[in-house]
Amino acid sequence: MSQQQPPLARRFRGVVMPTASHPAIRRIKRQGNYPSIHGNKLWKSSLLLIDYLNRHRPQHCTAVIDVGCGWGISGIWCAKTLGAQVTAVDADPAVFPFLEASAALNKVQVAPRIARFEKLTTAHLAPFDILLAADICFWDELVDPVFNLINRAVRAGVKHILIADPERSPFFEVVQRCQKRHCAELVDWRVRSPIGARGAIMVIENA
Ligand SMILES: C[S@@+](CC[C@H](N)C(=O)[O-])C[C@H]1O[C@@H](n2cnc3c(N)ncnc32)[C@H](O)[C@@H]1O
């Protein structure tokens, strides 16, 4: 009897997501790339963002910045489905070969950028219509850098700011602060098919 092989990739709302078994991913790992700040796989919060954006197509979507991008699938979806110019930012250079492989599978290009949240200034953020992030607030020490990043994005005039999370407590601390300062909305979001995911999305409409 033949053993069933694990899938090499999965599809979600029109994007192809490589799994750990995909030859491109295995090759990158063999070359010694091991992300060290949790950018070691595609996290399910990015599926929440994709599903939400698929249902609520943003009015302004020419230029998108995906911060704490990891393998970058939310930005890749924006490039593929919305035709956006996407910049994918992460502090950890080891994530970028995975981002590049995921983008190539989807036949899109995204611009990689190595930077910490703290180093993205108002001037850096000003060209973007959308700031996206999935699962970037997983330590207490990230609350201030993420909140300050959002403040700069609002000041820079970024029109849509969306941060998805599996509902970790540091994320809720950021949400509370953003509700007070930016009238942020918190939306519970759930995806059932083809992959299950559940969490919350903080949405700031900065019109
Ligand atoms: C849990 S992963 C999520 C990755 C991706 N957004 C996803 O949903 O698959 C968190 C990502 O944030 C990045 N990160 C953590 N702290 C950061 C910081 N201070 N500045 C920029 N990126 C950071 C990590 O390198 C990692 O890729």
The ligand as a Gaussian input file, in Angstrom:
#p B3LYP/6-31G(d) Opt

LIG

0 1
 C        4.965000      35.147000      13.863000
 S        5.895000      35.689000      12.493000
 C        4.622000      36.157000      11.342000
 C        5.106000      36.172000       9.937000
 C        4.060000      36.518000       8.858000
 N        3.486000      37.823000       9.076000
 C        2.986000      35.443000       8.774000
 O        1.838000      35.723000       9.147000
 O        3.271000      34.327000       8.330000
 C        6.509000      37.268000      13.068000
 C        7.450000      37.980000      12.091000
 O        7.759000      39.288000      12.607000
 C        9.156000      39.536000      12.438000
 N        9.565000      40.485000      13.499000
 C        9.595000      40.278000      14.836000
 N       10.008000      41.387000      15.486000
 C       10.242000      42.337000      14.518000
 C       10.681000      43.703000      14.559000
 N       10.954000      44.335000      15.708000
 N       10.780000      44.374000      13.387000
 C       10.481000      43.740000      12.195000
 N       10.090000      42.448000      12.106000
 C        9.960000      41.753000      13.247000
 C        9.792000      38.163000      12.604000
 O       11.083000      38.082000      12.029000
 C        8.775000      37.259000      11.915000
 O        9.038000      37.077000      10.548000

